[in-house]
Amino acid sequence: MWLQSAAFADRAQALGAFCRFDTSLPRRLSELAILVTGAFWQAGYEWQAHAPMAEKAGLDRAAIEAIRSGKAPTLARSDEAAVYAFARELLDSHEVSAETYRRVVAEIGVKGAVELVGILGYYGLVSMTIRAFEVALPAGVPNPFADR
């Protein structure tokens, strides 16, 4: 759909490239943020693209499944738990408590927290686009959120 506005698409792609490849966050945490956002929006196309990347980046398969099904995952690593809590709190309540902010900054720094918000925002844009324009899953790929 973004091709309907080439200028918008070009700028969004530039932000997307930064969010995917150039932030200070380890890939595992970036993919976690992407999955939380995709699951929040139930954006099947985004989920099916990033769930395998998240596992390859080191996220636990059971945690990925919990996020997909709308449950809180068990995350053994403190940085993952902090990123998950921050992302869910921001998506669910539209704000982040001082405690959650301190926790994520202790794990990934202020720069990482700013970049995390950027990842959540960019993938929110992608997910909303998928939902608004009913972007179909690839042929043969079942809707990962059909049971929700």
C-alpha positions as CSV (number, residue, x, y, z in Angstrom):
1,M,0.0,0.0,0.0
2,W,2.8,2.4,0.7
3,L,3.5,2.5,-3.1
4,Q,0.5,4.7,-3.4
5,S,2.6,7.4,-1.8
6,A,6.2,6.9,-3.0
7,A,7.6,9.8,-0.9
8,F,6.0,8.4,2.2
9,A,7.3,4.9,1.4
10,D,10.9,6.2,0.8
11,R,11.0,7.9,4.2
12,A,9.3,5.0,6.0
13,Q,11.8,2.6,4.5
14,A,14.7,4.7,5.7
15,L,13.4,4.7,9.2
16,G,12.7,1.0,8.9
17,A,16.3,0.2,7.9
18,F,17.6,2.1,10.9
19,C,15.1,0.4,13.2
20,R,16.1,-3.1,11.9
21,F,19.8,-2.8,11.4
22,D,21.3,0.3,13.1
23,T,20.1,0.7,16.6
24,S,22.2,0.0,19.6
25,L,19.9,-2.8,20.7
26,P,20.9,-6.4,20.2
27,R,18.9,-8.1,17.5
28,R,17.2,-10.3,20.1
29,L,15.7,-7.2,21.8
30,S,14.7,-5.5,18.6
31,E,12.9,-8.6,17.5
32,L,11.2,-8.9,20.8
33,A,9.9,-5.4,20.5
34,I,8.7,-6.1,16.9
35,L,6.9,-9.2,18.1
36,V,5.2,-7.4,21.0
37,T,4.0,-4.8,18.6
38,G,2.9,-7.2,15.9
39,A,1.0,-9.3,18.5
40,F,-0.6,-6.2,20.0
41,W,-2.0,-5.3,16.5
42,Q,-2.5,-8.9,15.5
43,A,-0.6,-8.1,12.3
44,G,-0.3,-11.6,10.9
45,Y,2.0,-10.7,8.0
46,E,4.4,-9.0,10.4
47,W,4.3,-11.8,12.8
48,Q,5.0,-14.6,10.3
49,A,8.0,-12.6,9.0
50,H,9.6,-11.8,12.4
51,A,8.8,-14.8,14.6
52,P,11.5,-16.9,12.9
53,M,13.9,-14.0,13.0
54,A,13.3,-13.6,16.7
55,E,14.0,-17.3,17.4
56,K,17.1,-17.1,15.2
57,A,18.2,-14.0,17.2
58,G,18.0,-16.0,20.4
59,L,14.5,-15.5,21.8
60,D,13.0,-18.6,23.4
61,R,10.4,-20.4,21.3
62,A,8.1,-20.7,24.4
63,A,8.3,-17.0,25.0
64,I,7.5,-16.3,21.3
65,E,4.5,-18.5,21.5
66,A,3.3,-16.9,24.7
67,I,3.5,-13.4,23.1
68,R,1.6,-14.7,20.0
69,S,-1.2,-16.1,22.2
70,G,-1.5,-12.9,24.2
71,K,0.1,-14.2,27.4
72,A,3.0,-12.8,29.4
73,P,6.1,-14.7,28.5
74,T,8.6,-16.2,30.9
75,L,11.8,-14.3,30.1
76,A,15.0,-15.5,31.8
77,R,17.2,-12.5,30.7
78,S,16.7,-9.3,32.6
79,D,17.1,-7.1,29.5
80,E,14.3,-9.1,27.7
81,A,12.0,-8.7,30.7
82,A,12.7,-5.0,30.9
83,V,12.1,-4.5,27.1
84,Y,8.9,-6.6,27.3
85,A,7.5,-4.7,30.3
86,F,8.3,-1.3,28.7
87,A,6.7,-2.2,25.4
88,R,3.6,-3.7,26.9
89,E,3.1,-0.8,29.3
90,L,3.5,1.8,26.6
91,L,1.2,-0.1,24.2
92,D,-1.4,-0.9,26.8
93,S,-1.5,2.3,28.8
94,H,0.1,4.8,26.4
95,E,2.7,5.8,29.1
96,V,5.5,4.2,31.0
97,S,5.9,4.4,34.7
98,A,9.0,5.8,36.4
99,E,9.9,2.3,37.6
100,T,9.6,0.7,34.2
101,Y,11.6,3.5,32.6
102,R,14.3,3.1,35.2
103,R,14.4,-0.6,34.7
104,V,14.8,-0.4,30.9
105,V,17.4,2.4,31.2
106,A,19.4,0.2,33.6
107,E,19.4,-2.6,31.0
108,I,19.8,-0.8,27.7
109,G,20.6,2.9,28.5
110,V,18.8,6.1,27.6
111,K,19.8,5.8,23.9
112,G,18.5,2.3,23.8
113,A,15.2,3.4,25.4
114,V,14.8,6.1,22.8
115,E,15.6,3.6,20.0
116,L,13.2,1.1,21.6
117,V,10.4,3.7,21.3
118,G,11.4,4.2,17.7
119,I,11.1,0.5,17.0
120,L,7.8,0.3,18.7
121,G,6.5,3.3,16.7
122,Y,7.8,2.1,13.3
123,Y,6.5,-1.4,13.7
124,G,3.2,0.1,15.0
125,L,3.0,2.0,11.6
126,V,3.8,-1.2,9.7
127,S,1.3,-3.2,11.7
128,M,-1.5,-0.6,11.3
129,T,-0.8,-0.5,7.6
130,I,-1.1,-4.3,7.5
131,R,-4.4,-4.2,9.3
132,A,-5.9,-1.1,7.6
133,F,-5.2,-2.4,4.1
134,E,-5.8,-6.1,4.9
135,V,-2.3,-7.2,3.7
136,A,-2.7,-10.9,3.1
137,L,-0.4,-13.6,4.5
138,P,1.6,-15.4,1.9
139,A,-0.2,-18.3,0.3
140,G,-0.5,-21.3,2.6
141,V,0.5,-19.4,5.8
142,P,-2.2,-19.7,8.4
143,N,-3.3,-16.6,10.4
144,P,-1.2,-16.8,13.6
145,F,-3.9,-14.9,15.5
146,A,-6.9,-16.9,14.4
147,D,-7.2,-18.4,17.9
148,R,-7.3,-15.0,19.6
